[in-house]
Amino acid sequence: MMSTLLEIESAINQLSLPELAELEQIVRQELRERRNARAADVTASSRVLGLHAGAWAVAEDFDAPLPEDFWLGNDA
């Protein structure tokens, strides 16, 4: 089994032109299939807008300044 890039390059250099063309088609097809599989994974795991609408609410004083006790490490 080839395990280094040099061995792979050596094997490719020994291929005939028709074999190189076939290898190119195989590699292109594999890349296309992997790209499609990744796209399917992203689509399948995409977030759904509004799925948990109303599950939580922002407090009225969310933007209000924090008390000095907070910054001093005291219990507020």
The 8 nearest C-alpha neighbors of each residue, nearest first, counted from 0:
[[1, 2, 6, 3, 7, 10, 4, 5],
 [2, 0, 6, 3, 7, 4, 10, 5],
 [1, 3, 0, 6, 4, 7, 5, 8],
 [4, 2, 6, 5, 1, 7, 8, 0],
 [3, 5, 7, 6, 8, 2, 1, 9],
 [4, 6, 8, 3, 7, 9, 2, 10],
 [7, 5, 9, 3, 4, 8, 1, 10],
 [6, 8, 4, 10, 9, 5, 11, 1],
 [9, 7, 5, 11, 6, 10, 4, 12],
 [8, 10, 6, 12, 7, 11, 5, 13],
 [9, 11, 7, 13, 12, 8, 6, 14],
 [12, 10, 8, 13, 14, 9, 7, 19],
 [11, 13, 9, 10, 14, 8, 15, 7],
 [12, 14, 10, 11, 9, 15, 8, 19],
 [15, 13, 11, 12, 18, 19, 16, 10],
 [14, 16, 18, 17, 19, 13, 12, 20],
 [15, 17, 19, 18, 20, 14, 21, 13],
 [18, 16, 20, 19, 15, 21, 14, 22],
 [17, 19, 21, 15, 20, 16, 14, 22],
 [20, 18, 16, 22, 21, 17, 14, 23],
 [21, 19, 17, 23, 18, 22, 16, 24],
 [20, 22, 18, 24, 23, 19, 17, 25],
 [23, 21, 19, 25, 24, 20, 18, 26],
 [22, 24, 20, 26, 21, 25, 27, 19],
 [25, 23, 21, 27, 22, 26, 28, 20],
 [24, 26, 22, 28, 23, 27, 29, 21],
 [27, 25, 29, 23, 28, 24, 30, 22],
 [26, 28, 24, 30, 29, 25, 23, 31],
 [29, 27, 31, 25, 26, 30, 24, 32],
 [30, 28, 26, 32, 31, 27, 33, 25],
 [29, 31, 33, 27, 32, 28, 34, 26],
 [30, 32, 28, 34, 29, 33, 27, 35],
 [33, 31, 35, 29, 34, 30, 36, 28],
 [32, 34, 36, 30, 35, 31, 29, 37],
 [33, 35, 31, 37, 32, 36, 30, 38],
 [36, 34, 38, 32, 33, 37, 39, 31],
 [35, 37, 33, 39, 38, 34, 32, 40],
 [38, 36, 40, 34, 39, 35, 33, 41],
 [37, 39, 35, 41, 36, 40, 42, 34],
 [40, 38, 36, 42, 37, 41, 43, 35],
 [41, 39, 37, 43, 38, 42, 44, 36],
 [42, 40, 38, 44, 39, 43, 45, 37],
 [41, 43, 39, 45, 40, 44, 38, 37],
 [44, 42, 40, 41, 45, 39, 38, 46],
 [43, 45, 41, 42, 40, 46, 39, 47],
 [46, 44, 42, 43, 41, 47, 40, 48],
 [45, 47, 48, 44, 50, 43, 42, 49],
 [46, 48, 50, 49, 45, 51, 44, 43],
 [47, 49, 50, 46, 51, 52, 45, 53],
 [50, 48, 52, 51, 47, 53, 46, 54],
 [49, 51, 48, 47, 52, 46, 54, 53],
 [52, 50, 54, 49, 53, 48, 55, 47],
 [51, 53, 49, 54, 50, 55, 48, 56],
 [54, 52, 55, 51, 56, 49, 50, 57],
 [53, 55, 51, 52, 56, 50, 49, 57],
 [56, 54, 53, 57, 52, 51, 58, 49],
 [55, 57, 58, 53, 54, 59, 52, 61],
 [56, 58, 59, 61, 55, 60, 62, 53],
 [59, 57, 61, 60, 56, 62, 55, 63],
 [58, 60, 61, 57, 62, 63, 56, 64],
 [59, 61, 63, 58, 62, 57, 64, 65],
 [60, 62, 58, 63, 59, 57, 64, 65],
 [63, 61, 60, 64, 59, 58, 65, 57],
 [62, 64, 60, 61, 65, 59, 66, 58],
 [65, 63, 66, 62, 61, 60, 67, 69],
 [64, 66, 63, 69, 67, 70, 68, 62],
 [67, 65, 68, 69, 64, 70, 75, 71],
 [66, 68, 70, 69, 71, 65, 75, 73],
 [69, 67, 73, 71, 66, 70, 75, 72],
 [68, 70, 67, 72, 71, 66, 73, 75],
 [71, 69, 67, 68, 72, 66, 73, 65],
 [70, 72, 68, 69, 73, 67, 74, 66],
 [73, 71, 69, 70, 68, 74, 75, 67],
 [74, 72, 68, 71, 69, 75, 70, 67],
 [75, 73, 68, 72, 69, 71, 70, 66],
 [74, 68, 73, 69, 66, 67, 72, 65]]
